[in-house]
Amino acid sequence: MRKKIFLSITSVLCVLACVLSIGQVIRITHEYRQGEKEYDDLANIMVSHFDADLYISQKENGGAPIDVNFAALKEMNANVVGWLYCPGTQINFPVVQSSDNSYYLTHLYDNQSNSSGTIFMDARNSPDLSNINTIIYGHNMKNGSMFASLQNYDEQWYYNAHPVMYYITNEHDYRIDVFTAFETACDSDAFTIFFPNEQTYSGYLGAMRGQSRIDTSWLPVSANDNIITLATCSYGFSGARYVVQGKITQIR
């Protein structure tokens, strides 16, 4: 009798575990779809892409190949500080900044709770890119969304196809020339924002380029340049992050 009761309880527990697991999968799938839809909608509504002739003209005038409606974005979320765009990739997102580095890990642009989070700037940074190193974070989602595509920079061919990104603010456009891509620890020197002197920063740049998985030796980067660091979770070891860094040039 006891054996039958034990088997019955075990069967019920197994069924409950399966139901809970299925429920978890459904919840995560729903959150992924919700996050993807929100950012697809924002990109479609808030961003205008220039056609070929206008793009050539825009390049000659120094601007980015897209225009962003920051007035409308700010109505939705006053924490928006910019827009990050990499042509030919999934990176086409608003960038926000909070008073901490945790809120937007679990909230969408419209502040709904969601594990996809939002692409966000480090709370320590000045939002105008005036710091030597501006850090921007995003999740590495299993469905390939958010910053998951950053790890594609592990391959030289991918870098060759996408060497430039753009960062757009309400005031200026910036070109980002990628010069490093590598896996590192979450507490590594890659996340240094402030440097005591030019010599220290120059040494930092050399150390970052020394870790790079891609060859960008043709691209000059010096202590006179400000940089941007894009970071996402990686899975090579515990606490790993994948980092893509680029030189910032104001183009409008």
N, C-alpha and C positions, 0 to 999 in steps of 0.2 A: 504493500500500500504506500509506504513511505517513498519507495522508488518511483511509483507512478506519480505521486504528488510532486516529487522533485523534478521529474521529467516534464510535467505539465507547467510548473513554474519556469523552468528553463526555456521551454518553448515560448511561453508568453513574453519572457524577457527578450528573447531573440527577435520576436515579432516587433516588440516595442523599439528595440534598437534599430531595426530595419526602417520602421516608420520614421523615427527621429532622423536617421541618416538621409532618407529620401526628402524629408522636410527641409533639412539643412541644404541639400543640393538645390532644391527648388528655390529656397530663399536666396542663395548665392547667385543662382542663374538670373533670378529676377533683378537683383541689385546690379549685376553686370549689364543687363539689358537697359535698365533704368539709367545707369551712368553713361553708357554709350549713346543712348538717345538724347540725353541732355546736352552732351558735348557736340554731337552731330548737329543738333538743332541750333546751338549757339554759333557754330562755325557757319552754318548755312544762312543764318539771319544776320549775324553781326559782322561778317567778313565779306568784303567785295574783292574779287580777284580781277586784276587788270587783264585785258586781252593782249595779244602779242604786240600790236603797235603801241598801245599805251604803256605796256611793260617796258619796252625799249626806251620810250620817252621818260618813264619814271626812273629807270636806271640811269639815264643820262643826267637827270636832275638829282640823282643821289638817293632816291627813296626805295622803299621795299615794294615787292610785287603785289602787296595786298593793302587794303585800307580797312580800318576797324572802327566800328561805331562805339566809341567809348562812352558817349553820353547815355546811350541805351544800356550799356553794360553796367555803368555806375548806378543806374536806377534799380537794377536787379540786385547788385551787390557793391556797396561802397568800398569794399576791400580790394577791388581790382586795381592792379598796378601796371599791367602790361598784357601783351599777347605774344605767345611763342609759336613760330611757324617754321617748319622745315619742308620745303617743296618736295613733292613726290613721296611723302611719308605720312604716317598717321598723326604726326605731331602738329597740331593746329588747335591750340588751347589758350584759354584765358589764364592769366597768372594772378593769384591773389596773395595777400600778406596779412597775417594776423599778429596779435601780440605774443603768440607762442607758436611752437612748431608741432603742435599736436592736433589742434581743432580740425584743420583741413585734411588730416589723414583719414577722417571718418565722415566728412561732410562734402556734399556736392556744391557746385557754384551757387545754387539757390538755397543753400544751407540745409537741405534735407540730409538726414543721416543715411550714409551709404558707404560701404567699404571701398568703393572706387576712389573716394576722396576727390581732391582738386589739386591741380598743379600749383605749388605755392613757393614763395620766396622766403628764405630764412628770415626769422623775426629780427635778427641782429643787423641785417642789411639796410642800407638806405635805399628806398624804392626807385631812386633816380639813376641807379647803376654807378654812382660816384665812388663806391668802395673799390678797392683793388680787385677783390674777388667777390662776386655776387653768386650766391648759391640758390639753386632752384630744385625742389624735390618733387617727385611724383612716384606713384606706385608702379610696380612691375606686375601688371595683372595677367592672370593665366590665360585670359582670352585675347591677349595681345594688345590691349588698349592702354591708355595713359602713357607711361614712359617705358613700356615693355620693349619697344623697338630700339631703345638706346643700345642694348646689348648687340644689335646687329653691327655696331661699329667695331666689334671684335674682328671683323673681316675687312681686308684692305679694299676689296671690290665695292663694298657698301660705302665706305668712306669716299672712294673715288666718285661714286654716283651722287653722294650727298655731303659735299664738303662744307656747305654753307647753310646756316639757319638765319632767321630774322627775328629780332625782338622789337616789337612796336609798342610805343607808349602814346599817350595823348599829346605829348609834346614833340617826341622825336622818333625816328626810325634808326635801328642799329643792325649792322651785319655782324654775324657771329661766324668767324672762320675757325672751324674745328681743328685743334692741334694735338689733342691727346684723347685716348680712350683706354680705360683699364679697369680691372677689378681691384678693390682695396677694402680695408677695414672701415667700419663705420666711425671709428675714432681716429682715422689717419690724418696726416698733415694736409691731405687734399682739401679738407674743409676749413683751412685757415682763411680768415677774412682780413685780418689786420696784420701788418708787417712793420717792424720797428724801423727798418731802413731799406734802401734800394738794394743793398748787397744781399740782405736776407731774402728779399723777394726774388732776386735774380737766381739765387741758389734754389729756391722753391721751384721756379719754372724749370730749371734743369732737372730737378728730381722728378717732377711730374712727367716731363718728356721722356725721361729714362725708363719709365714704367709703361709707356704707351704700346699698345698692341698694333698700332698703325704707323706707317711711315709718313710723316709730314715735315721732313727735314727741309723741304724747299720753302716752308712758310716761316718768315721771321717773327718771333715773339720776344719782346724785350721787357725790361723793367719799366719802360715807359707806357706799356699797354695795360689796360684793365682787362680782366677776364671774367667769364661766366662759367660756373660749374653746375652741370646738370647731373643729378644723382638719383638712383633708384636701387631697390633691393636686388641682390644677386644671390646665387645659391652655391658658389664654389666652396664656401666654408661658412661657419657660423658667424653671423654679424657682417657678412660681406655686402658691399655696395658696388654697383657699376657706375663709373663716372665718365662723363664726356665733357671736355673743357674746350672753350673757344675764346679767341681774341675778339674783343668788342671794338667795333668802329662805328662811330655815329655817321650816318649817311643822309640824314635830313634834319 
